[in-house]
Amino acid sequence: MEAKDFLKYKNWVVAGDVLNEMKYAGRIYQKLNRRGYHVAGLHPKEENPTVFKSFQDLEEEDVKYEVLNLVINPTRGLEIVKEAEAYGIKMVLAQPGARSYEIQDFCVKHGMEYVEGCTLVELSY
């Protein structure tokens, strides 16, 4: 599977600073929304009620999310991927700067599709 294949799925979680449109997470979050995707923002330290702090919070939603887009420090990213796996996410797209061997290894060992790519690039085609 490649990053472009993830765009077939319409329910995404973007993990990172999604409220800051100057950051990649914010740009990705906004562009996915504009393209008609159902997107949830997730950041463990965010104090805004429009952003989820964990996958446990997402379980209260009526939507079943399919793709996790990591745009966050890999140390935090690994914990988020572990939560995502418990939630049932099967696809992880890791942006530059959010990647690590530990994340990739966890995904492989737990049957999660792991792809390194750039969502903004894929959405531009």
N, C-alpha and C positions, 0 to 999 in steps of 0.2 A: 504494500500500500504506500502511496505517496501523499504528500500534504494536500495536493489538489483533490484527492479522493475524499478527504474529510469534508469538503464543501458540500457533498451530497447530503450530509446530515444537518438538520436545521436547529438542533438544540445544543447550545454551546455554553460552557463556563469559561470565562477569561479570568485567570488568576494573576493579579498584579494591581498596579495603581490605575484602576479603570476610570477614576474621576478626573484624572489629569490628562487632558487632551494633548499636552505637550509630550507625554510619555507614550511609548509604543502600546502599552496595555490600553490606554485610553483611546488611542487612535484605532486600534483593532476593535475594541468594544463598540465604538461609534460606527465604524464602517460595517461591521456585521449587522448591527441594528438597522442601518440604512438599507441594507440589502435584503431585509426581511427575515433574518434569522432571529430565533428566540434566544437571547443572550442574558446570562446572569453574571454579574461581577462578583469576584471573590477576593478578599484580602483580609488576612487574619488580624491586622491591626487597624483597619478602617473603622471609624466611629460614625459613619453615615448610614442611616437606615435603608438606603437603596443598594447597599453593598453587603453581601453575605460574608460572614466571618469563617464559616466552615461548611462542609458538605452536610453536616447534621442540620443546619438551617435550611438547606435546599430540600431536604426530605419533606418539608412542610408544603412545598410547591406542588401544583397539579401537573407540572411538566416533568418528564423523565429526561434528564440531560444525557447526551451521548458523547460529546467531545470535550476534553479539557485542553485548553490552550494555555500553556505555561509562559508567562511573561514576568517572572518573579525570580528572585535570588534562588539558586539551586538548593540551598540548605532548607529554606522554607518550602521550596517546590517539592522536595522529597516527601515532606510531611503531608502536603496537599495531595500528592499522588497516592499516598497510602490511604487517605480518607476517600479519595475518588474511587479507588479499587473496592473499598468496603461499600461504597454507595452503588457501585455497579458500572462505573465508567469503563469502557473497553478501548477507548482511543485517546492518546495523549500526543499533542503536537507541541514540541518544545522549540521556542524561539531562540535565536542567538542570545547568549548571556544567561539563559535559563536552563541550559543543558548540563548534565553531569553523567558520568558513568554509573553512579549509584541509582539515578533515576531510570536510566535505560535498563540497567540490570534488574531493578525491581519490576519494571513493566514486563520484561521478557519472562521472568520467573513466575509472574502472575497472569500470564496470558493476555496482556494488554498490548494493543498495537501502539508502538512508539515510533514517531517520525520526527525528524528534525527538519524544520522549514520555517517559512515566513508567511504568515497569514495575509499580510498586506500585499505581498507580491502575488500570492495565489488569487486574491480577490481582484487584482488588476487585470487579469487575463480575460 
